[in-house]
Each structure stands twice: as structure tokens, then as C-alpha cells.
Amino acid sequence: MGISAKDRQYMRQVLELAALARGCTSPNPMVGAILVHGDQIIGQGFHEQSGHPHAEVMALRDAKANEHDVKGATLYCNLEPCNHEGKTPPCTETIIKSGISRVVAAMIDPNPMVCGSGLRRLRSAGIEVDCGVLEGEARRLNEAFITYHQLKRPFIIAKWAMTLDGRTSTDSGDSRWISNDESRRYAHEIRSCVDAVAVGVGTIFFDNPRLTVRLDSYKRRQPKRIIFDGFLRTPIGARCLDATGGHVILLCTDKAPQDRIERMRKAGHTVLVVPGRGRIIDIGAAMHQLAEAGIQSVLVEGGRQLHTALIRERLADKIVVFVGAQLVGGERPTSPLIDLGIQNMKGSIQLKNINFKSFGDNACIEGYVNLPPMPGNSHHF
């Protein structure tokens, strides 16, 4: 049949539906679904959280509740329907049994358990299949899920706030506040959508952050809290270790004293010993260990050594920078990054898909260093 303007219109609605569950579905992706018969939407739904019915099932239930016949209908979904038994039955078999005649998907599921098999199963059952409608938008929506499955590491967001003259604090170390209330509220919204929030141990000593989501009426799960701490110097009384937030994961090297490791584990925290040199953690190895722990997305909030290491190793996928309308000057170096090994502007790291937001007297600049990778067999189904 080919892709039409109507197909793109319905897929935009699907993506809007899927986004309603932002921050709720991990480790699953955000998925929406719409059933169309003729020019009428007869059913719609989205995957609300892990373990709950998938979007395709929700759309079928909605159609049934409104006494619509789905035989001959077209199903629109932003991700290929699953074809394996997990916490829920495979959606492909449900779709085949329903009598749906056409399935339009935005993209292949990058999960190796699916990765084209769902669309092949539907096609083998005689269902017309089209894929690739608004794929760019669909990949952006599930960028963490895609990165996790394709690169075997979390999707990483590096965030910082700085003044107009590029400083993250005054010479005395004072940084409260460069960002205003609106900016900090948006930062908490970002926290609410990731699996984990991370900082280096220096940030623990300087700021003693809680690393929690503190939004009005927020009742969803708190993100895990990750501390990069080569020698495991984090004080046992640090606010990020309290019981009000998400589970704590501390990353250290084999040079960390064994008694500190045991003390943290006895307190209920996870300690991951990763390769490194002295107190310097191998950042790539650390990210792969976090992926093995099931973490798909990490918001890294400092400090500058950690941010620099992630950017230098091309592990930071997205950058979020808040710029306050202040000038503070000073003699001490308090820039958000240190040496990246770049000697001229031609070698600078250029962000892609840049977005600008305004929060009162603050500006927010968001952009990508790495775009979500394409599934390996995108065109083979």
C-alpha cells in the first residue's frame, strides 16, 4: 500500500499516546497504539508500566469496550509488536487472531528477542506490514531503550548549570543558585524520566545532594542514585544515602578499602568494583556494569571530571546546560569541563538536534553528541 499522509498523521497521535507514560515503563519502551477502520479511530491505548498490558492489547480492549469490530482494521504502533513470551503474551499472536489486516510500525524493536521477528511473523500470517513511519521521532522517544539494547550501555545525559561567563561557582565554591526555580523544576522532571541520577564523589563533598525527584504531587518511583567514588570516600551520613530516595549504587576501584566496601554493603547499598587506575574509574567499564545491572538511562549531574571523562570517551549522548543571567568572574578555574584534548575549533564537538528553552532569566540548551543508533537489521523483516 505504501506510506500515506494519513499514516503519518495517525503515527503522530501514537507517539503522543506513548509519551504519556514517560518515566513509567522502564525497562520496557514507551509504546502507543491506535486502531483505524476506514477513517475512524476505533481503539487506542498505551503501555502504562512494566508488567501491564502492551499498547496493542490496550487498543484492542478499547475497541471491544466500544463494540467496534477490528476485522480489516489497521493497527498503528510506534514500535514493532513483540513476538516472545515475557511478563505478557506475544502481541503478534493476539494481533493475528483479531483479524487486523494491516500493521504500520514506526521502527524495528532493537531488543534482540524481537528485532524484526515480530513483523516477519505478522507478514507470514498474511498481514500487510509497513515500517519506518516517523522513525526519527520514534527513535528519539525511546532513545534510552535503543541505546541500551544496541550499545549495551545506558543512555547518558550530562547536565550542568553555569553563569554567562561560563563558571559553575564563584571562587569560594558557592553555586546556589545559578539556575532559577523554573530551571530546577525542569531538572527534576528530567530526573523523573531516567533510571538513575549520578554524581562524582567531589559533588557529594561540595554540595551534599539528595539526588531525588522533588516535584509537587510526585508519587512515582525515585531514580537510583549512583556515586562514582574510586576510593569509596562517601561519608556514611551523606544525604544521598538516606532512605528517602532510590537505591544507591557506589562505583569504586579495587583500591577502595575492603572495610568501606563491607560497611556500605551492610548499610544496604550496592557497591560495584570496576577496573581503574588508583582512584580513577574506567568510565566505559563502569557504564557496561551499570547496563548489566539493568540501568538504561543515567542523568549525570557532575562534577566536571566526570562530565569531561564521559564527553572525552564519547559516552555522553545528550547535553543539557542551564545558563543563568549572572557574571561572577574569578581567578580559580570553575568551568564545567576540563581538558578534552581539543586544540582548535575545527576539532570541537558539535551538538546535533539542538533545542533551546527559556525559563525566566535562564536559558536551557539541549543537544545530542550521539544520536540513538539504528537497529542492526532495520530493513530486514
N, C-alpha and C positions, 0 to 999 in steps of 0.2 A: 504493500500500500504506500510506503514512503512516509516521511515526516511532514506534517502539515502545520499551519499556524495554530490550528485548534489544539494539536498535540502539545505544542509549546505553551499554549495558554493553560491547559489543564495541568501540565507539569509544574508550572509556576505555583499553582494552587497546592499541588502535592508538596512542594518544597516548603511552603508556608505552614502547612499542616505538620510536617515532620519537625520543623523548628520549634513547635510548641513544647516539645519535650527536651529542649536544650538543657543539658546538665543533669538529666534524669535517667538516661538509658545505658550509660557505660556499665559493662564492657561492650554492649551492643551499639550499633549505629542508630542515628535518628532516621526514621523511615515514616513516610506518609503514603497514603493510597487513596485513589478515587476511582469509582466505577461509573462508567458513562454508557448509556444506551441511547442511540440516536444522538441528540444534542442535549440530553438531560443527565445531570448527575444524580444517580440513584443510590449511591452509597459512598461514604468516606470515613476515614479513620487514621489513626497514627499509633505507633508503638509508644506506649506511655512510660514503661520502665522494664528493666531486665526481668525476665520471668513471666511477664504479662504477654497476652496475645500479640502477634505481629500485626503490622498495619493492614496487610491484605485480609487477614481474618476479621479485623475490626470493621473494615469497609464492607465485607460480605455480611457481617452481622447487622450493620446499619441498614443495608439494602433489605435484608429479610425482615427487620423490625418495621420497615415502612412498606412491606408487602410488595416489593419490586422483584420481578423475575430477572435474574442475572444472565440467563442463557443468551449468548450472542453479544454480550456486553464487552466493552474494552476496559481493561484494568491499567491504570497509570500508577507507577511507583518509582520512587527516586533511587531505588537500589534493587538489583536483581533478586527475585524471590529465593528464599533458602531452599535447599534440596537435601537437607540432612536432619536427623533427629537430634534435637538438643533439649532444652527445657520445654520446648513446644514442638509439635509435629512439623514435618516439612510443609511449607506453604505451597510448593509445586503441586503436590497431590490434591490439596484442598482446591486449588485453582482448577485443575483438570476435572475434578468431579463436579464442579459448579456449573460447567458449561460455558465459561468465559471463552470467547473466540479470539481475542487479541490481547497481548500484553505489551505495554510500552514502558520501558525502563530507562532511567537516566544514565545508569552506569552498571558495569560489572561489579559484583561483590568481590573485594580484594582478599577476603578470608579464603585461605587455601582449601577449606572444606566446601566452598561453593565455587567461586572463581570461574564462572561460565557454565557450570554443570546445571544450574537451575534453569537457565534459558535453553540449554540443549534439551533438557527433559521436557519442557513445555513445547518446544518445536517438534520433538519426536512424537508428541501426543496430538499433533495436528493444529496446535495453536499458533497463530501468526505472532511473530515476535519482532519488535523493533527496539533498538538500544542506542543510547547516545544523545537523547533529547535533553538539552540544557546540562550537559555533562560537567562543564566547568563549574556551574553553580552547585551542582550536586557534590562534586569533589570538595569544594570549599566548605560545604555544610558538614561533611564528615571527614574533615582533614585529619583529625586525630586518629580515627579508626583506620583510615587508609595508611597513614604513616606507620602506625603500629604494626599492621599486617605486612606491609611491603618492605619496610626497613628494619623491622624487629627492634624498634626503639620507640620511646614516647615522642609525640609531637611536642615541641618545646617553644614556649613563648618567653621571651626576655622582656622584662618591664622595668622601667625606672622613671624617676621624675628629676628634672633639672631646671635651673634658672635660665634666663635668656642668655647669660654669659657661660652656659654650659657647665655649671657647677651643681653637684649633688648635696653640698653642705657649705657652711661657712668654714673658715679656718679653725674655728673652735669645735667643729663637728656637728653644729646644730643644723638640723634639716626639717624641723617641724614648724610650719608646714610649707613646703614648696607647692604642693598640689592643694587645691581647694576642696571644699566638701563635695561638690558635684563630681570632681575627678576621682576622689577617693571612693565615692559610691559606685562609679563605673568600674573602678579597680576591683571592688568587692563583687560586682556582677561577673567579672571575668573569673575571679576565684571560684564562684559558684558553678562555673561550667567546666572546670578541669578536675582531673582525678587527684592532683596533688599540687601543693604550693611549696616551693623550695627556696632556701637561702644558704649562704655560706656561714660558717661559724663566726666570722667577723661581724656580720649583721646581727647575730644573736648578742654579742658583747656590746655593740654600739646602740642598737635600737630595742633589744629585748622584745621582738614582735610576738603576737599571738598566732598569726598565720591562720586565722579563722575567717569565715564569712559572717559579717555583721551587718545585715540588711534588715530593715523593718519587716516583721512578719515572716522572716525566713525560717522554714522548718524542714528543709531537705537535708540530706547528709552533708557533713562537713568534709572538705577535701583532706586527704592525707597530708601530713607535714613532713617534709624532707629536709634534713640538715647535712650539708657537706662539711665534714669535720675530720680531717685526716688523722689527728691525734686524739680525737674524742674529748675535746676540752669543754663541751657544752655543759654549763652548770646544771646540776640536777634540779635546781629551783627555777630554771628558765621558764618564762610564761608559755613558750611553745610546747612545753612538755606537760602542761596541765591536762586535766581530764575533760575540759570543755570543748576541745576541738577534735579533729580527726586523728587517726592512728599516726604515730611518729615513726619515721624510718631515718636512722642515722647511718651515714656512709663514712667509713674510715679506711685507713690502710692497715697493713699488718704491723705497723709501728705503733699503733694505739695500744696502751697498756691493757693487758688482759683483765685486770680488776675493774677498769672503767667499762669495758665491754660487758662483763658479767653484771655490773651494777645497773646498767641501762636495760639489759635484758630482763633482769629481775624486777625492774620497775614496769615491765610490760611493753617496752619499746622494741622495735626490730632494729638490729644492728647488722649491716651488710659490710663485710670486709672485702674491699675491692683492690685490684692492683694499683700501684702508685710508687712514687719515689719519696720517701720520708713522709712529710705531711701532705704532699701534692697528690691528689687523687687522679687516676686516669679517667678523664671525663667520659670518654667513649665507652669504656668498660662499665662505668657506673650506670650509664643510661641503658645499656643492654641488661644489666642486672635488674634495673627498675622495670624494664619490659617483662622480664621473666617473672617478676612479682605481680604482673597484670596491670601495670600502670600505663595508660595510653596517652595521657597528656599531663604536662607539667608547666606551671607558671613559675618562672624563676624571677625572684624579686631582688636579687642582689647577693653579694656585693659585686664590686667591679671586677675582681679577679675571676669570679665565677662567670659573670657575663662575658668577659673577654675570652676565657677559655672556650665557652660554647660557640661564640662567633668565630673565633680563630679556627676551630675544628669543624666549622660549617654544620654544627649541630643545632644551632638556634634556627628555628623555622620562621618565626614571626617576631617582630619587634614592636613593642608598644611603648611610646615615650610621651610623658606628660611634660609640658613646658610651662612653667609659671612666669608671670609678668614681673619678675624681680631681677635686679642686678645686685650682686654681693661682692664681686671681686675677691681678692685674696692672694696670698703668696703660696699656700700649700696646694699641691695637686689634688683636686677633688672632682675630676671629670668622671663620667660614668664608665669609661673604658680605659685600659692601659694599652700597651704595645700590641698591635695586631700584625706587625711586620710589614705594614704598607708604607712605601717610600714616596709614592707620588699619587696624585688624584686619579690618574688613569687606572690605578690598581685598587681604587676604593670599592667597597662593597655597595652595590646599587640595589636598593629595595624595589620590589615589584608590587603591583596592585595596591598602591598607596591610598590610604583613606585618611581624611582629616576630619576631626570633630572639634567642636568648641564647647567648653564648659566654663561659662562666665569669663573670667580673665585668664583662663587656662586654655592651652591648645593641646590636642592629643593627636599624635601622628602614629599611624599603624601601617605596617608594610611587611612584605614577605622576603626573607632571604632565600628560603626554599619553598617551592610550591609542592602540594601533595603529589606524590609520584603516580604515574599511570599504572593500573594493574597490568601484570606481565602479559596476559593474553586477552587484552581488551577486545580484540576484533575476531576472536576465535570461539564461537559458541554455536 
